[in-house]
Structure formats: structure tokens, C-alpha cells
Amino acid sequence: MAGNTRTPKARALGAALRAVREERDWGLRQLASYIDCSPGTLSRWETGDRCPKSADVARILATLGVTGEQYDEILAMAEGTAASHWLAVSLPEQRQQLSALLEFERTAKAITNAAPLLVPGQLQSTAYVRAIMTAGGVPPDEVETRIAVRVGRRDAITRRDNPVQLSTVIGEAALRQLVGGPQVMADQLDHMLDLSELSNVDVWVVPFTSGWHPALEGLFVLFESDEAPPVVHLENRRSGLFLHEPADIEIYRLAAETVFSVALDPAESRKYIAEIRKEMETTG
């Protein structure tokens, strides 16, 4: 159903349509003329401000020569774009959500991340990522590609122009879990300390002594942008979920405030991370 949506799925569909158009070197006006719609309408479809009907998406893909699995996956995204949430369970849907996640990270102004058990993606070292991928059962022929994608996410906070403001709260368990072994973890802590020196990166640590806090219920990420409404992303081993309704966003804003209230501030957190890193030297 066409309408003013701007939901995560509508934005992801628009980004996918824009990507295939640009890959084939078609101009916006050129494509609009071929599918008999106004350039303004096509532009709003690509930004997610409006959502095309399935027939519109099919016509765009056919005009651009998109076929096979890519055609099916993009066409499937046209369903349920106005829903109150976007749940991905199947592998194609999870791939779509990963693409959306990368786009939201790229265009975000601020990211708030609560990570109780693992170092968050933007702060992960290459060796740490490799340890997760290999131990997690990723097919060997996909490991290097997935590592490249994960490491590439770091660009959002390290790029020269308009880097994302990252505020991440990390559980002490994530700092002590020996993912990849003592040396990989020691290097990971060094890497995190280096990135925490960036002016746009604030790292907060929740020590074991903090008691209960909402992040113990699971990781969550809040994306905020000047160009679109805020979005929350939740993930587990079998599925991913995007939320965008104002009531849901408010729940996670309050959760983030609660977690930050029991965390060490960035200066204290740096000292705490350095202490854990030093412990690894003496016990390794």
C-alpha cells in the first residue's frame, strides 16, 4: 500500500532500488521516464518517504534488468513496509536487514549502543571479528567477506567528514570474555582504548557490581538521523527486529538512560578497561 511511511523497511527497499539503479548507471530522470512516473515520485520511493506498490517495484526491476534471486528478494521487501515493526527470520530477510543496518549506520547522526556480552561492531578489532566468525560456524568461504563487512562498519565513526557520534555502554563481561584467546582479547582492549580517544566516541563500562540494568535483557542499538525518524535494532542468533513506533523508541531511550546511569563515565571507563588489560598481561 502506497503512503507516507518512512519505516525501516521502506527505507531499506528504497536504498535497494537506488543501489540497483546506480549499479546499472541509470539516471533518476531516465528511469522515471521509462517506467512512466515523475522523477519526484521515484525519488521519494528511493528515500523511503513513500513506498511503491509491488507492481511498481516489479516494473523498476524489470526495466533495470534485475533477475533471479536479487529480483525476488527486492520484490519481497515491498510487502509489509508500513508495519509497526520489521522482523527478519529467513536468511534472505536477514540479508536485507544487514544491508539496512549498514545504511542506517552510514546515514546516522548518532548511535547509542548497549552491549552487555560482546564488544559492539564498530569497536571490534579484525582478529576479534575473525574469532567470532570462525567459532560461530560461519562457512569458511564466507569468513573473509563477512570480516570485511564488519570491519567496514568502523568507517562510520572514523571517517573524516561528519563521523557518527557513538555512545556505547559495554558490560564488564564483554571485556573479560576471552574471545579468540588472551592475546586477541588484549589486542581488542587496546583497539577499543584507541578508538575511545576519538572526540565522537564515548565508551561507558557497566561493572559487575552495578546490579540489574535493562541491557541485561539483551543488546539494543538506537539510530538517530537528521533525515529520518529514529530506529531501534534488536538481534539474536535466529532473527533481527527493527522498531520505529514512537512508544517503542521511548522505551529504549529510557532503557539507555538507565544503563548509562549505572555505568562508569568515559574517563573512568578508560581506566577500568586499562586495568583489565593489565590484568591480562599478568595472568596470561
Secondary structure per residue as TSV (DSSP state, phi and psi in degrees):
chain	resnum	aa	ss	phi	psi
A	1	M	-	360.0	127.9
A	2	A	-	-74.7	151.2
A	3	G	S	165.9	176.6
A	4	N	B	-80.6	106.6
A	5	T	-	-113.8	-67.1
A	6	R	-	58.2	28.7
A	7	T	-	-79.7	164.9
A	8	P	H	-55.7	-41.2
A	9	K	H	-69.8	-37.7
A	10	A	H	-64.0	-40.6
A	11	R	H	-66.3	-38.6
A	12	A	H	-67.1	-41.7
A	13	L	H	-61.6	-45.5
A	14	G	H	-61.0	-41.6
A	15	A	H	-64.9	-37.2
A	16	A	H	-66.4	-41.6
A	17	L	H	-65.4	-41.8
A	18	R	H	-63.5	-40.9
A	19	A	H	-62.4	-45.2
A	20	V	H	-69.3	-32.9
A	21	R	H	-65.0	-45.1
A	22	E	H	-71.0	-34.7
A	23	E	H	-60.3	-33.6
A	24	R	T	-94.7	6.9
A	25	D	T	60.7	40.3
A	26	W	-	-98.9	136.4
A	27	G	-	-78.0	158.2
A	28	L	H	-60.7	-47.8
A	29	R	H	-66.4	-36.3
A	30	Q	H	-61.5	-48.2
A	31	L	H	-66.9	-41.5
A	32	A	H	-58.2	-39.6
A	33	S	H	-65.2	-41.3
A	34	Y	H	-67.7	-33.4
A	35	I	T	-98.6	4.8
A	36	D	T	61.9	51.7
A	37	C	S	-139.2	166.8
A	38	S	-	-76.5	149.6
A	39	P	H	-57.9	-34.8
A	40	G	H	-63.8	-40.9
A	41	T	H	-65.1	-45.3
A	42	L	H	-62.2	-40.4
A	43	S	H	-61.2	-43.0
A	44	R	H	-67.8	-32.2
A	45	W	H	-63.3	-41.8
A	46	E	H	-72.3	-25.4
A	47	T	H	-90.3	-10.4
A	48	G	T	84.6	3.5
A	49	D	S	-65.2	-32.9
A	50	R	B	-133.2	156.6
A	51	C	-	-115.3	126.9
A	52	P	-	-71.5	153.7
A	53	K	-	-72.4	163.8
A	54	S	H	-56.5	-38.4
A	55	A	H	-64.6	-36.1
A	56	D	H	-66.3	-43.5
A	57	V	H	-63.1	-43.7
A	58	A	H	-60.5	-40.6
A	59	R	H	-66.5	-40.2
A	60	I	H	-62.4	-48.3
A	61	L	H	-64.7	-40.4
A	62	A	H	-65.2	-40.7
A	63	T	H	-63.3	-37.3
A	64	L	H	-84.5	-2.8
A	65	G	T	77.4	25.0
A	66	V	-	-81.1	131.0
A	67	T	-	-136.9	177.4
A	68	G	H	63.5	-143.5
A	69	E	H	-61.3	-39.7
A	70	Q	H	-62.5	-41.7
A	71	Y	H	-59.1	-48.7
A	72	D	H	-63.5	-41.8
A	73	E	H	-67.9	-43.2
A	74	I	H	-69.0	-40.5
A	75	L	H	-62.3	-38.1
A	76	A	H	-63.8	-27.5
A	77	M	T	-68.5	-17.6
A	78	A	T	-72.7	-11.4
A	79	E	T	-91.4	133.7
A	80	G	T	73.4	24.8
A	81	T	T	-70.0	-21.8
A	82	A	T	-96.8	6.0
A	83	A	S	-65.6	158.9
A	84	S	S	-71.4	-15.5
A	85	H	E	-152.3	167.0
A	86	W	E	-126.5	105.2
A	87	L	E	-100.8	129.3
A	88	A	E	-117.3	119.8
A	89	V	-	-115.7	-43.0
A	90	S	S	-74.0	160.2
A	91	L	H	-60.4	-44.6
A	92	P	H	-59.5	-40.9
A	93	E	H	-65.9	-37.2
A	94	Q	H	-66.4	-36.8
A	95	R	H	-64.6	-39.9
A	96	Q	H	-63.1	-41.9
A	97	Q	H	-66.9	-36.2
A	98	L	H	-62.4	-43.6
A	99	S	H	-60.4	-41.8
A	100	A	H	-64.8	-41.6
A	101	L	H	-59.8	-43.8
A	102	L	H	-63.4	-38.7
A	103	E	H	-68.0	-41.9
A	104	F	H	-66.0	-37.4
A	105	E	H	-65.0	-40.2
A	106	R	H	-66.0	-37.4
A	107	T	H	-100.0	-2.1
A	108	A	-	-70.0	149.9
A	109	K	S	-90.9	-37.7
A	110	A	E	-143.9	142.6
A	111	I	E	-126.6	127.7
A	112	T	E	-112.3	125.0
A	113	N	E	-128.7	126.0
A	114	A	E	-112.1	116.7
A	115	A	E	-129.5	94.5
A	116	P	S	-76.2	-26.8
A	117	L	S	-121.8	-22.9
A	118	L	S	-131.8	152.5
A	119	V	-	-63.0	131.3
A	120	P	-	-64.1	153.1
A	121	G	G	-51.4	-45.3
A	122	Q	G	-65.5	-20.3
A	123	L	G	-103.6	3.1
A	124	Q	-	-78.3	137.5
A	125	S	-	-78.4	162.5
A	126	T	H	-62.0	-41.9
A	127	A	H	-66.3	-36.6
A	128	Y	H	-64.8	-44.1
A	129	V	H	-60.6	-45.3
A	130	R	H	-60.9	-40.1
A	131	A	H	-63.5	-40.6
A	132	I	H	-64.8	-45.8
A	133	M	H	-64.6	-44.2
A	134	T	H	-72.8	-42.1
A	135	A	H	-71.9	-25.4
A	136	G	T	-83.4	1.9
A	137	G	T	83.3	20.6
A	138	V	-	-67.1	133.0
A	139	P	-	-52.3	134.6
A	140	P	H	-52.8	-35.8
A	141	D	H	-76.1	-4.7
A	142	E	H	-108.1	-10.0
A	143	V	H	-58.4	-51.9
A	144	E	H	-63.2	-39.5
A	145	T	H	-64.2	-43.6
A	146	R	H	-66.9	-36.7
A	147	I	H	-61.9	-44.3
A	148	A	H	-61.4	-40.8
A	149	V	H	-64.9	-46.5
A	150	R	H	-63.3	-46.2
A	151	V	H	-65.2	-33.7
A	152	G	H	-63.0	-24.2
A	153	R	T	-65.5	-19.0
A	154	R	T	-64.5	-24.2
A	155	D	H	-58.8	-29.1
A	156	A	H	-59.0	-32.4
A	157	I	H	-102.1	-15.5
A	158	T	H	-105.7	-9.4
A	159	R	-	-63.5	154.2
A	160	R	S	-71.4	-42.3
A	161	D	S	-96.6	123.3
A	162	N	S	48.1	57.9
A	163	P	-	-66.0	152.5
A	164	V	-	-69.0	141.5
A	165	Q	E	-82.8	112.2
A	166	L	E	-106.2	122.8
A	167	S	E	-118.6	110.4
A	168	T	E	-124.3	134.9
A	169	V	E	-112.2	126.1
A	170	I	E	-119.7	132.5
A	171	G	E	-72.0	148.0
A	172	E	H	-58.2	-30.9
A	173	A	H	-59.3	-35.8
A	174	A	H	-66.5	-26.8
A	175	L	H	-84.3	-21.9
A	176	R	H	-104.0	-19.6
A	177	Q	S	-65.3	122.3
A	178	L	-	-83.2	68.1
A	179	V	T	-67.7	118.3
A	180	G	T	82.2	-2.9
A	181	G	-	102.5	170.7
A	182	P	H	-57.8	-42.6
A	183	Q	H	-69.6	-43.3
A	184	V	H	-59.8	-42.0
A	185	M	H	-70.5	-38.0
A	186	A	H	-61.6	-44.6
A	187	D	H	-64.5	-34.8
A	188	Q	H	-63.7	-42.3
A	189	L	H	-65.3	-39.8
A	190	D	H	-60.6	-44.2
A	191	H	H	-60.8	-42.7
A	192	M	H	-64.8	-41.4
A	193	L	H	-62.3	-40.2
A	194	D	H	-62.1	-46.8
A	195	L	H	-68.1	-29.4
A	196	S	H	-69.1	-12.7
A	197	E	T	-78.7	-14.0
A	198	L	S	-65.0	141.6
A	199	S	T	-66.3	-20.8
A	200	N	T	-99.0	8.2
A	201	V	E	-122.2	122.2
A	202	D	E	-118.4	122.5
A	203	V	E	-111.0	124.3
A	204	W	E	-115.8	137.3
A	205	V	E	-111.8	133.5
A	206	V	E	-100.4	108.6
A	207	P	-	-72.4	161.8
A	208	F	G	-57.0	-28.2
A	209	T	G	-78.2	0.8
A	210	S	G	-75.1	-17.9
A	211	G	-	82.6	-161.3
A	212	W	-	-71.0	146.0
A	213	H	-	-155.9	159.9
A	214	P	G	-60.3	-27.3
A	215	A	G	-66.5	-18.2
A	216	L	G	-66.8	-15.7
A	217	E	G	-79.6	-11.7
A	218	G	-	138.9	159.2
A	219	L	-	-69.0	151.6
A	220	F	E	-151.6	152.1
A	221	V	E	-131.3	131.2
A	222	L	E	-111.0	121.4
A	223	F	E	-103.7	131.7
A	224	E	E	-127.0	138.2
A	225	S	-	-141.6	152.8
A	226	D	S	-74.6	-18.2
A	227	E	S	-100.8	-11.6
A	228	A	S	-154.1	161.7
A	229	P	-	-63.7	157.8
A	230	P	-	-66.1	154.8
A	231	V	E	-137.0	141.3
A	232	V	E	-112.0	137.7
A	233	H	E	-120.1	131.3
A	234	L	E	-122.0	149.1
A	235	E	E	-150.6	141.3
A	236	N	-	-134.4	-170.3
A	237	R	S	-66.3	-28.9
A	238	R	S	-107.5	-12.5
A	239	S	-	-157.8	165.6
A	240	G	E	-131.9	152.3
A	241	L	E	-140.7	127.3
A	242	F	E	-104.7	134.1
A	243	L	E	-119.6	143.9
A	244	H	-	-141.8	-7.1
A	245	E	-	-64.7	140.9
A	246	P	H	-52.6	-39.9
A	247	A	H	-63.4	-39.1
A	248	D	H	-68.0	-42.3
A	249	I	H	-60.2	-42.9
A	250	E	H	-63.6	-39.7
A	251	I	H	-57.8	-43.2
A	252	Y	H	-79.3	-26.4
A	253	R	H	-62.5	-46.2
A	254	L	H	-65.1	-38.0
A	255	A	H	-61.8	-43.8
A	256	A	H	-62.1	-43.6
A	257	E	H	-59.2	-40.9
A	258	T	H	-64.8	-43.5
A	259	V	H	-65.1	-44.4
A	260	F	H	-64.0	-30.2
A	261	S	H	-68.4	-23.6
A	262	V	H	-103.8	0.9
A	263	A	S	-90.8	158.2
A	264	L	B	-71.3	144.7
A	265	D	-	-70.1	168.4
A	266	P	H	-54.6	-39.7
A	267	A	H	-67.3	-45.0
A	268	E	H	-64.7	-35.8
A	269	S	H	-66.1	-39.6
A	270	R	H	-59.8	-43.1
A	271	K	H	-63.9	-40.0
A	272	Y	H	-65.9	-43.0
A	273	I	H	-63.2	-42.6
A	274	A	H	-63.3	-35.8
A	275	E	H	-66.6	-42.3
A	276	I	H	-65.2	-39.1
A	277	R	H	-61.5	-40.7
A	278	K	H	-67.8	-36.4
A	279	E	H	-58.8	-38.8
A	280	M	H	-65.5	-32.0
A	281	E	H	-67.3	-39.5
A	282	T	H	-81.2	-24.6
A	283	T	H	-103.6	-13.0
A	284	G	-	-74.0	360.0
